[in-house]
């Protein structure tokens, strides 16, 4: 995704508690090391959705929000567009990206509501912090995000090196 995308993944609360024995505040594996850095094969991602059928309920809800698009992977269903808002549904997760420069607040609210209905937390791509599926919390996180900073001051973000996470 692009630097101007606000990104998060839906993570089921039950999966987090199962994996960690309790609720945690961060899932570091969801925090990017570099903007647009590809996932490496040795990245350690726990399947918090194990035992869930993402192709039934969650996918049916998402299919109503954005048009289906051709996926670059046979393992994922993709919706929306890379330039605007995009949803990716994998066997082990649901990833969301929103173009902050042209934010679709209605879509963002719908995704947050789906996350709430599915009893999920949102793992923010800026660091892996988990937040509740609450629209006010999501808007606050969006305004603290690198994507928001970039849209408001692209030259400043790039010249200060904020896009490089050390």
N, C-alpha and C positions, 0 to 999 in steps of 0.2 A: 504494500500500500504506500501511498504518497505521504510526505511529511505533513500535508494539510488534512489528513484523515485522522479523526478521533476514533480509536479502536478499542474494543473490548471483546471478551469472550464470555458466554453464559456458562456458568459452572454450577452444577446441582449441589445444594447445601449438603444433602445426604452423602454425596460422593466425597466432598471435602472432609466431612467428619469421619467417614469410613477410612479414608487414606491417612489422615493425620491423628485420628483418635479424638479430635475436638475441632471446633471452628478455629481457623487461623486468620490472620489479617492480610497475609501476602501469599501469593503463589509465584515465586521468583521465576519459574520457567515460563510464565506468561509475559514477563517484562522484557522488552526488546533490549538487546545490547547496542544495536545500531539501527537507525531508521532504515527500513527496507532490507534489513539483513535477512538472508535466506535461512530457513531452519536447517540445521545440520543433522545428519542422520544419527549422530550420537547424542543429540539433545534429549534429555530425560523428561518425557511427558507422561505423567500418570493419566490413565483413562478414567476421569471422574464420572463419565457417563456409562461405564461398564455395567451391563445388565439392563440398560435402557434401550428402547427401540426408538432411535431418533427419526426413523423414516415414517413413523406414525404421527402422533400428536404434534410434536414440535415442528416438523417439516410442513405439515398441513397448515398450521398457523402461519408460518413464514411465507408459504406459497401464495397466501392471500395478500401479502404486503408488497411484494416486488415481482417483476416478471422473471421467469426462469431464464438463465443464460447458459450458453455452452461452457462447460467446465474444462479447464486445462488438465484436470485429473479425473480418472474414472472413479476415484475414491471419494469425490466430493460433489455435492449439489450446490450450484451457485445461482444467486439471484441479484438483480440490480445491474449496476455498471461500475466499472473500475474508476470512472471519472466522478461519479456521484456517490451514492450509498450502495454498499455491497454486503451481502450476507453469504457466508460459506458454511455449509453443513457437512461435517465429516463424521465418521463413525465414533470419533472420540471428542467431538466438540462442535460448538456453534460460535463462529467468529463474525463480528459485526464491524463495519467501517463506515464512517459518515464524513462526507466532505464538509468541513467546517465553513468553508467559503460560501457554500450554498446549502446550509443546513436545513434538512427536512425535519422540523420539530415534531410534526405529526407522526412520521415514521419512527423517530427516536422514542417518542412516548409509547407508541404501539409495541416496540421491542421491549422497552422497560416493563410494560404491563404483562407481556408474555413471560418475561423472566420472573416476574413476581408470581404469576399463576403457576409456573413450573417449579417454584421454590428454588430459584437460582440466585447466586451472587454474580456480580459482574467483575471479572478480572481485567483491570485496566492495563492496556499495553504499555503505558508509561509507568513502568516499575513493577507491575504485577499486583498492585494493591487491590484488595477485594472491597467492594462497596455493595450496599443493599440496592435492590432494584426499586429505587425511589427517584422520581423525576427530578426533584430538587437536588438530590445528591449527585445525580448524573450531570446535571447542568453545571453544578459547582466543579465537579471533576473536569468537565469539558473546558471550563474557563481557566483551569489550572494546567491544562495540557499543552504539550509542545505544539500540537496542531493549532490551537487557538493563538498561541504566541506567534507562530509563524504567519498565520493569516493576518494578524494585526500588525506585525512588523517583520516581514520576511528578511529584509536586509540585516536588521539588527540580530535576528536569530542566527543567521548564517555567519555574520562577521564576529559575533561573540562565541561562536562554536557551540551553541546550545544544542544543536542537532546531534552532536557527538557525545555519546554517553561513555564516560570513562570508568 
